[in-house]
Amino acid sequence: MTTMFDTVLVANRGEIAVRVIRTLRELGVRSVAVFSDADADARHVREADTAVRIGPPPAAESYLNVPALLEAARRTGAQAVHPGYGFLAENAEFAQACADAGLVFIGPPASAISLMGDKIRAKETVSAYGVPVVPGSSGSGLTDAQLESAAREIGTPVLLKPSAGGGGKGMRLVRDAAVLGEEIAAARREARASFGDDTLLVERWIDRPRHIEIQVLADAHGNVVHLGERECSLQRRHQKIIEEAPSVLLDEATRAAMGEAAVQAARSCGYVGAGTVEFIVPGNDPSSYYFMEMNTRLQVEHPVTELITGLDLVEWQLRVASGEQLPYAQKDITLTGWAIEARVCAEDPSRGFLPSGGTVLALSEPQGGGVRTDSGLSEGVPVGSLYDPMLSKVIAYGPDRSTAIRKLRAALADTVILGVPTNAGFLRRLLAHPDVVSGDLDTGLVEREAEGLVPDGVPDEVYAAAAAVRLDALAPRPDAGGWTDPFSVPSGWRTGGVRVPLRFPLRVPGTDPVTSEAPRDATVTPTRVTVELDGVTHHFHRTGDWLGRDGDTWHVQDHDPVEASLSGAGRSGADTLAAPMPGTVTVVKVAVGDEVEAGQSLLVVEAMKMEHVISAPHAGTVTELDVTAGATVAMDQILAVVAPLTDGEDAS
């Protein structure tokens, strides 16, 4: 007979920590949260039974600080550690350190993590068990020259992939052999920053592929089952943004074959716990699937599998880790209905999906009626640039795919996050795309269609609503006797019976200023604005200068041309390079006085595990450089100025 743990430490943050804590509470297990100084007021800290500070904001000094995590477990009497996903979830050294400290690591053995964490060894291992793999380079520790040679032998297009880690970090699709060297260097840099290991491999790129993954569950008694597939083909920059279960692509025979291949992959490494085997599948031939990698942890998209199987995967992680045997065989697993998930991230689609930040000023997240939101958000909490940009996941369930999609679109429309730009509105529009509705998916669909799913400018009604808020703020409030001085009402009335419309200069950052007339039939409350424009009534959520509708948000500010001329915005826009997102300057490649060519890389800004290269807008001379490597910068902060070359000069 096995005994469930009394206390479990959750070595993570954000929505996954909240989600794990929820199951711990349902099982009557005491939860221990850990937090950096940046997360002292975070939701997962408040919802846990106890919490321990583990360090300053940088992840390397807190959430990746193994001694601090082990000490937190010791001090709180934890018997086990749940790593969530990300951070140390797939770190074999951490899993072993837990075991050495007498703690149960709620995940697979360190040996399985190590084996499957090395994509090169993983491919060789599963291949020996009859699992088909993607053609590519062989051997570890290849030099840049060897990678180039392998890529040329395979033939472009090829995909460069870090051997360690996952989640699309450091991956580079290369279609032009001439830029292989540059892309290899960039992939190594990102891999080193994300995983501490810059080992790369190269694989054949399959055009218009689909990304299908199989959820597996294994116990320590030799039992392994799969829980069906998840379709994860809707991606941007190799990051999944929409996932669903099951997939419209697979028939029962292909599902069974891929499921058995996933089970064999799990057996090949002695897997225990919940894991995911990822396959790349040609859309025109689903039977020709190839193993890509195995994620030795709980996946972000695990809720869609939970909804169609009725199983709580975190609960079964805990039960398996405590020594329980799986009570069912493969024939007992049934898939019912359809579930689809959208990842809500702190990013701004109108600015090229660059990471965003800010403080959550207003929050409303749908729950119930076939909708589930897994979130780490709460009002008043800042969202910074130190950690992953994912804020929450909105999941919908229905008896069929069309119902699930319809429910998810409605849920995204009901999702209100004011104070931080997110991709919720973009995701809602993506779900209405004809190819998504029909299920004709591939991993390049989002990149091809993204531009058409981002609104072209700010709708007029947004400025009208903002002007209504300004007008409402000017209106006097009744005194204690309920009387309002009619002469103090901002009506626009002038002597002679003339009424002048009240107009307000407004702007949304990143757009040109607009002068908007305040509508007279608007309704303004502390949390809502309703305006009528061209016979259409528009409803907005509001907090301060923020307006939201159907998942989209706008930060509408007063525009003062004098103030703008005195600020950095008054400099020559063509010459001035500003930070496109809040983050950290990781690389500075030039100095004041350097002559540069148009398009030359000058700096690299990193935020939320994403790099953005700042390039010279034209040939010229660096006349100002206001940052150094390691500096933290705000969005739109001036980084450098490149003065153009005068006639007769030539950059060298």
C-alpha positions as CSV (number, residue, x, y, z in Angstrom):
1,M,0.0,0.0,0.0
2,T,1.3,3.4,-0.9
3,T,1.0,6.7,1.0
4,M,0.4,10.1,-0.5
5,F,2.8,12.9,0.4
6,D,1.9,15.2,3.2
7,T,3.7,18.3,1.8
8,V,4.9,19.1,-1.7
9,L,7.1,22.0,-2.7
10,V,6.2,23.6,-6.1
11,A,9.4,24.7,-7.7
12,N,7.8,27.1,-10.2
13,R,5.7,30.3,-10.5
14,G,2.8,31.7,-12.4
15,E,-0.1,29.8,-13.8
16,I,1.4,26.3,-13.5
17,A,2.2,26.8,-9.8
18,V,-1.4,27.9,-9.2
19,R,-2.6,24.9,-11.2
20,V,-0.5,22.4,-9.3
21,I,-1.5,24.0,-6.0
22,R,-5.2,23.5,-6.9
23,T,-4.8,19.7,-7.3
24,L,-2.7,19.5,-4.1
25,R,-5.5,21.2,-2.2
26,E,-8.1,18.8,-3.7
27,L,-6.0,15.9,-2.5
28,G,-5.5,17.3,1.0
29,V,-1.7,17.8,0.4
30,R,0.0,20.8,2.0
31,S,1.5,23.0,-0.7
32,V,4.7,25.1,-0.4
33,A,5.3,27.9,-2.9
34,V,8.6,29.5,-3.6
35,F,9.1,33.1,-4.9
36,S,11.6,35.6,-6.0
37,D,11.5,39.2,-4.8
38,A,9.7,40.1,-8.0
39,D,6.9,37.6,-7.1
40,A,6.4,38.5,-3.4
41,D,2.7,39.4,-4.0
42,A,2.0,36.9,-6.8
43,R,-1.1,34.7,-6.8
44,H,0.7,31.4,-6.4
45,V,2.3,32.8,-3.2
46,R,-1.1,33.7,-1.8
47,E,-2.8,30.5,-2.7
48,A,-0.2,28.1,-1.3
49,D,-0.4,26.9,2.3
50,T,3.1,28.4,2.9
51,A,5.7,30.2,0.9
52,V,9.4,30.7,1.0
53,R,11.5,33.5,-0.5
54,I,14.4,32.0,-2.6
55,G,16.2,35.0,-3.9
56,P,16.3,38.2,-6.0
57,P,14.3,38.6,-9.3
58,P,16.7,37.1,-11.8
59,A,15.8,33.5,-12.4
60,A,19.4,32.3,-12.1
61,E,19.4,33.6,-8.5
62,S,15.9,32.3,-7.5
63,Y,13.9,29.8,-9.5
64,L,17.0,28.2,-10.9
65,N,18.9,28.3,-7.6
66,V,19.0,24.6,-6.7
67,P,20.5,25.0,-3.2
68,A,17.8,27.6,-2.3
69,L,15.0,25.3,-3.5
70,L,16.4,22.3,-1.6
71,E,16.8,24.4,1.6
72,A,13.2,25.6,1.2
73,A,12.0,22.0,1.0
74,R,14.0,21.1,4.1
75,R,12.7,24.0,6.1
76,T,9.1,23.3,5.3
77,G,9.2,19.6,5.7
78,A,8.4,18.9,2.1
79,Q,8.7,15.2,1.0
80,A,8.5,15.9,-2.7
81,V,9.1,18.6,-5.3
82,H,6.8,19.3,-8.3
83,P,8.9,21.2,-10.9
84,G,5.9,22.4,-13.1
85,Y,7.3,23.1,-16.6
86,G,10.1,25.4,-17.7
87,F,12.9,26.4,-15.3
88,L,14.2,23.1,-13.8
89,A,11.5,20.8,-14.9
90,E,13.7,19.0,-17.4
91,N,17.0,19.4,-15.5
92,A,18.5,16.0,-14.7
93,E,20.9,17.5,-12.2
94,F,18.0,19.0,-10.2
95,A,16.1,15.7,-10.3
96,Q,19.2,13.9,-9.0
97,A,19.9,16.6,-6.4
98,C,16.3,16.1,-5.1
99,A,16.9,12.4,-4.8
100,D,20.2,12.9,-3.0
101,A,18.4,15.2,-0.6
102,G,15.8,12.5,0.2
103,L,13.1,14.3,-1.8
104,V,10.8,12.6,-4.4
105,F,11.1,14.4,-7.7
106,I,7.6,14.4,-9.3
107,G,8.7,13.5,-12.7
108,P,10.8,10.8,-14.5
109,P,14.2,9.5,-13.3
110,A,17.2,11.7,-13.8
111,S,18.5,9.2,-16.3
112,A,15.4,9.5,-18.5
113,I,15.5,13.3,-18.4
114,S,19.2,13.3,-19.4
115,L,18.7,10.9,-22.2
116,M,15.6,12.6,-23.7
117,G,17.0,16.0,-23.0
118,D,19.8,15.3,-25.5
119,K,17.9,15.3,-28.8
120,I,20.7,13.5,-30.6
121,R,20.9,10.6,-28.1
122,A,17.1,10.6,-27.9
123,K,16.7,10.1,-31.6
124,E,19.3,7.2,-31.6
125,T,17.6,5.6,-28.6
126,V,14.0,5.6,-29.8
127,S,15.1,4.6,-33.3
128,A,16.4,1.4,-31.8
129,Y,12.9,0.7,-30.5
130,G,11.4,1.1,-34.0
131,V,10.2,4.7,-33.7
132,P,10.7,6.6,-37.0
133,V,12.9,9.7,-36.7
134,V,13.5,12.8,-38.8
135,P,16.5,12.6,-41.1
136,G,19.3,14.8,-39.9
137,S,22.8,15.2,-38.5
138,S,24.3,12.5,-36.3
139,G,26.7,12.8,-33.4
140,S,27.0,15.3,-30.6
141,G,29.3,18.3,-30.3
142,L,29.4,19.1,-34.0
143,T,31.4,22.2,-34.9
144,D,30.0,25.1,-36.9
145,A,31.7,23.7,-40.0
146,Q,30.3,20.2,-39.4
147,L,26.8,21.6,-38.9
148,E,27.1,23.6,-42.2
149,S,28.4,20.5,-44.0
150,A,25.5,18.3,-42.6
151,A,23.0,21.0,-43.6
152,R,24.4,21.2,-47.2
153,E,24.3,17.5,-47.5
154,I,20.6,17.3,-46.3
155,G,19.8,20.2,-48.5
156,T,17.9,23.4,-47.5
157,P,15.5,24.1,-46.1
158,V,16.9,22.8,-42.8
159,L,16.0,23.4,-39.1
160,L,18.7,24.2,-36.6
161,K,17.8,22.9,-33.1
162,P,19.4,23.1,-29.7
163,S,20.2,19.6,-28.5
164,A,19.2,20.6,-24.9
165,G,15.8,22.2,-24.0
166,G,12.8,22.8,-26.1
167,G,9.9,25.2,-26.5
168,G,11.3,26.6,-29.8
169,K,14.1,28.5,-28.1
170,G,17.1,28.8,-30.4
171,M,15.4,27.1,-33.3
172,R,16.2,28.5,-36.7
173,L,14.7,27.6,-40.1
174,V,17.3,28.2,-42.8
175,R,16.2,28.3,-46.4
176,D,19.3,30.0,-47.8
177,A,22.6,28.1,-47.4
178,A,24.5,31.4,-47.7
179,V,23.4,32.5,-44.2
180,L,24.0,29.2,-42.4
181,G,27.0,30.5,-40.5
182,E,25.1,33.5,-39.2
183,E,22.1,31.4,-38.2
184,I,24.2,28.8,-36.5
185,A,25.9,31.6,-34.4
186,A,22.5,33.0,-33.5
187,A,21.1,29.6,-32.6
188,R,24.1,28.8,-30.4
189,R,23.7,32.1,-28.6
190,E,20.0,31.6,-27.8
191,A,20.6,28.0,-26.8
192,R,23.3,29.0,-24.5
193,A,21.2,31.7,-22.9
194,S,18.1,29.5,-22.6
195,F,19.7,26.2,-21.6
196,G,23.3,26.8,-20.7
197,D,24.3,24.4,-23.6
198,D,24.9,25.6,-27.2
199,T,25.1,22.1,-28.8
200,L,23.1,22.0,-32.0
201,L,21.8,19.5,-34.5
202,V,20.3,20.0,-37.9
203,E,17.3,18.3,-39.4
204,R,15.4,18.2,-42.7
205,W,12.6,20.7,-42.8
206,I,9.3,19.3,-43.8
207,D,7.3,22.0,-45.6
208,R,3.7,22.6,-44.3
209,P,4.2,20.1,-41.5
210,R,1.8,19.4,-38.6
211,H,2.9,19.1,-35.1
212,I,1.1,16.2,-33.3
213,E,2.1,15.1,-29.8
214,I,1.0,12.0,-27.8
215,Q,0.5,12.2,-24.0
216,V,1.9,9.2,-22.2
217,L,1.6,8.1,-18.6
218,A,3.9,5.5,-17.0
219,D,4.2,4.1,-13.5
220,A,7.2,2.5,-11.7
221,H,5.8,-1.0,-12.2
222,G,6.3,-1.2,-16.0
223,N,2.9,0.0,-17.1
224,V,2.7,2.6,-19.9
225,V,-0.4,4.0,-21.6
226,H,-1.0,6.8,-24.0
227,L,-3.9,9.3,-23.6
228,G,-4.4,10.2,-27.2
229,E,-3.0,13.0,-29.2
230,R,-2.9,16.8,-29.2
231,E,-2.8,19.0,-32.3
232,C,-0.2,21.7,-31.8
233,S,0.3,23.0,-35.3
234,L,-0.8,26.6,-34.7
235,Q,2.6,28.1,-33.8
236,R,4.4,31.4,-34.0
237,R,8.2,31.5,-34.0
238,H,8.1,27.8,-33.2
239,Q,6.0,28.5,-30.0
240,K,2.6,26.8,-29.7
241,I,-0.3,29.2,-29.2
242,I,-3.4,27.1,-29.9
243,E,-3.6,23.4,-29.0
244,E,-6.5,21.0,-29.3
245,A,-7.4,17.4,-28.6
246,P,-8.0,15.2,-30.5
247,S,-6.7,16.1,-34.0
248,V,-8.8,16.2,-37.1
249,L,-5.9,14.8,-39.0
250,L,-5.7,11.3,-37.5
251,D,-8.0,8.4,-38.1
252,E,-8.2,5.6,-35.5
253,A,-5.6,3.5,-37.2
254,T,-3.0,6.3,-37.3
255,R,-3.9,7.3,-33.7
256,A,-3.2,3.8,-32.5
257,A,0.0,3.5,-34.4
258,M,1.4,6.9,-33.2
259,G,0.2,6.1,-29.7
260,E,2.1,2.8,-29.7
261,A,5.2,4.5,-31.1
262,A,5.0,7.0,-28.1
263,V,4.6,4.2,-25.7
264,Q,7.8,2.5,-27.1
265,A,9.6,5.9,-26.9
266,A,8.7,6.0,-23.2
267,R,9.8,2.5,-22.6
268,S,13.1,3.1,-24.4
269,C,14.3,5.5,-21.6
270,G,12.6,3.9,-18.6
271,Y,10.1,6.6,-18.3
272,V,8.0,7.2,-15.2
273,G,5.3,9.8,-14.8
274,A,3.5,12.1,-17.3
275,G,5.4,12.9,-20.5
276,T,4.8,13.8,-24.1
277,V,6.2,12.4,-27.3
278,E,6.2,14.9,-30.1
279,F,5.9,14.0,-33.8
280,I,6.2,16.0,-37.0
281,V,3.6,14.8,-39.5
282,P,3.4,15.7,-43.2
283,G,-0.1,17.1,-43.7
284,N,-0.6,15.2,-46.9
285,D,0.5,11.9,-45.5
286,P,-0.4,11.5,-41.8
287,S,0.9,7.9,-41.8
288,S,4.5,9.2,-42.4
289,Y,5.1,10.6,-38.9
290,Y,8.5,11.2,-37.4
291,F,9.7,11.5,-33.8
292,M,11.0,14.9,-32.9
293,E,11.6,14.9,-29.2
294,M,10.2,13.8,-25.8
295,N,9.2,16.4,-23.2
296,T,10.0,14.8,-19.9
297,R,7.5,16.9,-17.9
298,L,3.9,18.1,-17.8
299,Q,3.1,20.1,-20.9
300,V,1.5,23.6,-21.0
301,E,-1.3,22.1,-23.1
302,H,-2.1,19.2,-20.7
303,P,-5.6,20.6,-19.9
304,V,-7.1,19.6,-23.3
305,T,-6.1,16.0,-22.6
306,E,-7.6,16.2,-19.1
307,L,-10.9,17.5,-20.5
308,I,-11.3,14.7,-23.1
309,T,-10.1,11.9,-20.8
310,G,-11.6,13.0,-17.5
311,L,-8.2,12.5,-15.8
312,D,-6.3,15.0,-13.7
313,L,-2.7,14.6,-14.9
314,V,-1.2,16.4,-12.0
315,E,-3.0,14.0,-9.6
316,W,-1.6,11.1,-11.5
317,Q,1.9,12.6,-11.4
318,L,1.5,12.7,-7.7
319,R,0.1,9.2,-7.4
320,V,2.7,7.6,-9.6
321,A,5.5,9.5,-7.8
322,S,4.1,8.1,-4.5
323,G,4.4,4.6,-5.9
324,E,0.9,3.8,-7.0
325,Q,0.3,1.5,-10.0
326,L,-1.9,2.7,-12.9
327,P,-5.3,1.1,-12.5
328,Y,-6.1,0.9,-16.2
329,A,-4.8,-0.6,-19.4
330,Q,-4.8,1.0,-22.8
331,K,-8.2,-0.4,-23.7
332,D,-9.7,1.5,-20.7
333,I,-8.7,4.9,-22.1
334,T,-11.5,6.7,-23.9
335,L,-11.6,10.1,-25.6
336,T,-14.8,12.0,-25.3
337,G,-15.7,15.4,-26.9
338,W,-13.3,18.1,-28.0
339,A,-11.1,20.6,-26.1
340,I,-9.1,23.5,-27.4
341,E,-6.7,25.9,-25.5
342,A,-5.3,29.4,-26.2
343,R,-2.2,30.7,-24.6
344,V,-2.6,34.3,-23.5
345,C,0.8,36.0,-23.5
346,A,2.2,39.4,-22.5
347,E,2.9,40.5,-26.1
348,D,1.7,43.2,-28.4
349,P,0.5,42.0,-31.8
350,S,0.4,45.6,-33.1
351,R,4.2,45.9,-32.4
352,G,5.2,42.7,-34.1
353,F,4.3,40.5,-31.1
354,L,7.1,42.0,-29.0
355,P,7.0,41.2,-25.3
356,S,5.0,43.7,-23.2
357,G,4.8,44.5,-19.6
358,G,2.9,46.6,-17.0
359,T,0.7,46.3,-14.0
360,V,-2.6,44.3,-14.1
361,L,-5.1,47.1,-13.4
362,A,-8.3,45.1,-14.1
363,L,-8.8,41.4,-14.5
364,S,-11.8,39.2,-15.4
365,E,-11.2,35.6,-16.5
366,P,-14.0,33.2,-17.5
367,Q,-14.7,30.0,-15.7
368,G,-17.5,27.4,-16.0
369,G,-20.0,26.4,-18.7
370,G,-17.4,24.3,-20.5
371,V,-14.7,27.0,-20.1
372,R,-11.6,26.8,-17.8
373,T,-8.9,29.4,-17.3
374,D,-5.6,28.5,-15.8
375,S,-4.0,31.7,-14.7
376,G,-1.3,33.2,-12.5
377,L,-2.7,36.7,-12.7
378,S,-4.3,38.9,-10.1
379,E,-5.1,42.6,-10.0
380,G,-2.3,45.0,-8.9
381,V,0.5,42.6,-9.7
382,P,3.2,43.8,-12.2
383,V,4.2,41.8,-15.2
384,G,7.9,42.2,-15.9
385,S,10.3,41.1,-18.6
386,L,12.3,38.5,-16.5
387,Y,10.2,35.4,-17.0
388,D,8.1,33.6,-19.6
389,P,5.5,35.9,-21.3
390,M,2.6,33.4,-20.9
391,L,0.1,34.8,-18.4
392,S,-2.8,32.3,-18.6
393,K,-4.5,29.6,-20.7
394,V,-8.1,29.7,-21.7
395,I,-9.5,26.3,-22.4
396,A,-12.9,25.3,-23.8
397,Y,-14.7,21.9,-24.0
398,G,-17.6,20.8,-26.1
399,P,-19.1,17.7,-27.7
400,D,-17.5,18.5,-31.0
401,R,-14.8,20.7,-32.5
402,S,-17.0,23.5,-33.7
403,T,-18.7,23.9,-30.3
404,A,-15.3,24.0,-28.6
405,I,-14.0,26.7,-31.0
406,R,-17.1,28.8,-30.6
407,K,-16.9,28.6,-26.8
408,L,-13.2,29.5,-26.8
409,R,-13.8,32.5,-29.0
410,A,-16.5,33.7,-26.6
411,A,-14.3,33.1,-23.6
412,L,-11.4,35.1,-25.1
413,A,-13.9,37.9,-25.8
414,D,-14.8,37.8,-22.1
415,T,-11.2,37.8,-21.0
416,V,-10.3,41.2,-19.6
417,I,-6.6,42.1,-18.8
418,L,-6.2,45.8,-18.6
419,G,-2.7,47.3,-18.0
420,V,-0.7,44.8,-20.0
421,P,-1.0,44.3,-23.8
422,T,-1.8,40.7,-24.6
423,N,-2.5,38.5,-27.7
424,A,-6.0,37.5,-26.6
425,G,-7.8,39.5,-29.4
426,F,-5.4,38.1,-32.0
427,L,-6.1,34.5,-30.8
428,R,-9.8,35.1,-31.1
429,R,-9.5,36.3,-34.7
430,L,-7.1,33.4,-35.5
431,L,-9.8,30.9,-34.3
432,A,-12.2,32.4,-36.9
433,H,-9.7,31.9,-39.8
434,P,-11.3,29.6,-42.4
435,D,-8.3,27.2,-42.4
436,V,-8.5,26.9,-38.6
437,V,-12.2,26.4,-38.7
438,S,-11.9,23.7,-41.3
439,G,-8.9,22.0,-39.6
440,D,-6.5,22.6,-42.5
441,L,-3.6,23.4,-40.3
442,D,0.2,23.5,-40.5
443,T,3.0,25.0,-38.4
444,G,3.5,27.9,-40.8
445,L,-0.2,29.0,-41.0
446,V,0.1,31.6,-38.2
447,E,3.2,33.3,-39.7
448,R,1.6,33.5,-43.1
449,E,-1.7,34.9,-41.9
450,A,-0.6,37.0,-38.9
451,E,-0.5,40.3,-40.6
452,G,-4.1,40.0,-41.7
453,L,-5.2,39.1,-38.1
454,V,-3.8,42.3,-36.6
455,P,-6.1,45.4,-36.8
456,D,-4.8,48.1,-39.1
457,G,-4.7,51.0,-36.7
458,V,-6.9,51.9,-33.8
459,P,-10.7,51.9,-34.4
460,D,-12.4,55.3,-34.3
461,E,-14.7,54.2,-31.5
462,V,-11.7,53.6,-29.2
463,Y,-10.8,57.3,-29.4
464,A,-14.4,58.2,-29.0
465,A,-14.7,56.2,-25.9
466,A,-11.5,57.7,-24.5
467,A,-12.8,61.2,-25.3
468,A,-16.0,60.3,-23.4
469,V,-13.9,59.3,-20.4
470,R,-12.1,62.7,-20.6
471,L,-15.4,64.6,-20.8
472,D,-16.8,62.6,-17.9
473,A,-13.8,63.5,-15.8
474,L,-14.4,67.2,-16.4
475,A,-18.0,67.0,-15.4
476,P,-18.7,68.4,-11.9
477,R,-20.3,66.1,-9.3
478,P,-23.5,67.1,-7.4
479,D,-22.8,68.7,-4.0
480,A,-24.2,67.3,-0.7
481,G,-27.6,68.7,-1.5
482,G,-27.7,67.0,-4.9
483,W,-27.4,70.3,-6.9
484,T,-25.0,70.8,-9.8
485,D,-24.0,74.2,-11.1
486,P,-25.2,74.2,-14.7
487,F,-22.6,76.7,-15.7
488,S,-19.8,74.3,-14.7
489,V,-21.0,71.5,-17.0
490,P,-18.5,71.1,-20.0
491,S,-21.2,71.4,-22.7
492,G,-19.3,73.4,-25.2
493,W,-21.9,76.2,-25.0
494,R,-20.8,79.7,-25.9
495,T,-22.4,83.1,-25.8
496,G,-24.7,83.7,-28.8
497,G,-26.1,80.2,-28.5
498,V,-23.1,78.6,-30.3
499,R,-22.1,75.1,-29.2
500,V,-18.5,74.1,-29.9
501,P,-17.8,70.3,-29.9
502,L,-15.3,69.4,-27.2
503,R,-12.3,67.7,-28.7
504,F,-9.4,65.9,-27.0
505,P,-5.9,65.2,-28.4
506,L,-5.2,61.5,-27.8
507,R,-2.7,58.9,-28.8
508,V,-2.1,55.2,-28.4
509,P,1.6,54.5,-28.1
510,G,3.1,53.6,-31.4
511,T,0.5,55.4,-33.4
512,D,0.0,59.0,-34.6
513,P,-1.9,61.4,-32.4
514,V,-5.7,61.8,-33.0
515,T,-8.0,64.6,-32.0
516,S,-11.3,63.0,-31.1
517,E,-14.7,64.7,-30.5
518,A,-16.4,63.6,-27.2
519,P,-19.7,61.8,-28.0
520,R,-22.6,63.3,-26.2
521,D,-24.6,60.1,-25.9
522,A,-21.9,58.1,-24.1
523,T,-22.3,56.3,-20.8
524,V,-19.3,56.2,-18.5
525,T,-19.0,54.3,-15.3
526,P,-15.8,53.4,-13.3
527,T,-15.5,50.1,-15.2
528,R,-17.4,50.5,-18.4
529,V,-17.8,52.9,-21.4
530,T,-20.6,52.7,-23.9
531,V,-20.5,54.9,-27.0
532,E,-22.6,55.1,-30.2
533,L,-20.8,55.8,-33.4
534,D,-22.4,55.7,-36.9
535,G,-25.4,54.0,-35.5
536,V,-23.5,51.2,-33.8
537,T,-23.2,50.9,-30.0
538,H,-19.8,49.9,-28.7
539,H,-19.1,48.6,-25.2
540,F,-15.7,48.8,-23.5
541,H,-14.2,47.8,-20.3
542,R,-12.1,50.6,-18.8
543,T,-9.6,51.4,-16.1
544,G,-7.8,54.7,-16.1
545,D,-6.4,55.2,-19.6
546,W,-7.0,51.6,-20.6
547,L,-9.9,50.4,-22.7
548,G,-10.7,46.7,-23.6
549,R,-13.1,44.9,-25.9
550,D,-13.2,41.3,-27.2
551,G,-9.8,40.5,-25.9
552,D,-8.1,43.6,-27.5
553,T,-6.8,46.4,-25.3
554,W,-5.6,50.0,-25.9
555,H,-3.7,52.4,-23.7
556,V,-5.1,55.7,-24.8
557,Q,-3.2,58.7,-23.4
558,D,-3.6,62.5,-23.6
559,H,-1.3,63.9,-26.3
560,D,0.7,67.0,-25.4
561,P,2.7,68.2,-28.4
562,V,4.9,70.4,-26.3
563,E,5.8,67.6,-23.9
564,A,6.5,65.3,-26.8
565,S,8.8,67.8,-28.4
566,L,10.8,68.1,-25.2
567,S,11.1,64.3,-24.7
568,G,13.1,61.7,-26.7
569,A,10.3,61.7,-29.2
570,G,11.5,65.1,-30.3
571,R,14.7,63.6,-31.8
572,S,14.9,62.6,-35.4
573,G,12.9,59.4,-35.6
574,A,14.9,58.1,-38.6
575,D,18.1,58.4,-36.6
576,T,17.0,57.4,-33.1
577,L,16.9,53.7,-32.0
578,A,14.5,53.0,-29.2
579,A,13.9,49.8,-27.2
580,P,11.0,48.0,-28.9
581,M,10.1,46.2,-25.6
582,P,11.0,46.3,-21.9
583,G,14.0,44.1,-21.3
584,T,17.7,43.7,-20.9
585,V,20.5,44.7,-23.3
586,T,22.5,41.5,-23.7
587,V,24.9,42.5,-26.5
588,V,26.4,45.9,-27.5
589,K,28.4,45.6,-30.8
590,V,29.4,49.2,-31.4
591,A,30.8,52.3,-29.7
592,V,30.2,56.0,-30.2
593,G,32.1,57.2,-33.3
594,D,31.8,53.9,-35.1
595,E,30.7,54.0,-38.8
596,V,28.0,51.5,-39.5
597,E,26.2,50.2,-42.6
598,A,22.5,50.1,-43.1
599,G,21.0,47.1,-41.4
600,Q,24.1,46.4,-39.4
601,S,23.4,44.8,-36.0
602,L,24.2,47.2,-33.2
603,L,22.6,45.8,-30.0
604,V,20.5,42.9,-28.8
605,V,17.7,43.4,-26.3
606,E,16.3,40.3,-24.6
607,A,12.9,40.0,-22.8
608,M,10.9,37.0,-21.7
609,K,13.4,34.6,-23.3
610,M,13.1,36.4,-26.7
611,E,15.9,38.3,-28.4
612,H,15.4,41.4,-30.6
613,V,18.3,42.7,-32.7
614,I,18.5,46.5,-33.0
615,S,19.9,47.4,-36.4
616,A,21.2,50.6,-38.0
617,P,18.4,52.3,-39.9
618,H,20.8,53.6,-42.5
619,A,24.5,54.0,-43.1
620,G,26.1,56.5,-40.7
621,T,28.0,57.2,-37.5
622,V,27.0,56.2,-34.0
623,T,26.7,59.6,-32.3
624,E,25.0,58.5,-29.1
625,L,25.0,55.2,-27.2
626,D,23.0,55.4,-24.0
627,V,23.2,51.8,-22.7
628,T,25.7,49.1,-21.9
629,A,25.5,45.3,-21.8
630,G,23.4,44.2,-18.8
631,A,21.4,47.4,-18.7
632,T,17.6,47.1,-18.1
633,V,15.6,49.3,-20.5
634,A,12.0,50.4,-20.7
635,M,9.9,50.2,-23.8
636,D,10.6,53.1,-26.1
637,Q,13.7,54.1,-24.1
638,I,16.4,55.7,-26.4
639,L,19.2,53.3,-27.0
640,A,21.4,54.9,-29.6
641,V,21.5,57.5,-32.4
642,V,22.9,56.9,-35.8
643,A,23.6,60.1,-37.8
644,P,23.4,59.6,-41.5
645,L,26.4,60.0,-43.7
646,T,26.6,63.3,-45.5
647,D,27.1,63.4,-49.3
648,G,30.5,62.2,-50.3
649,E,31.0,60.0,-47.2
650,D,31.0,56.2,-47.3
651,A,30.7,53.8,-44.4
652,S,33.7,51.5,-44.1
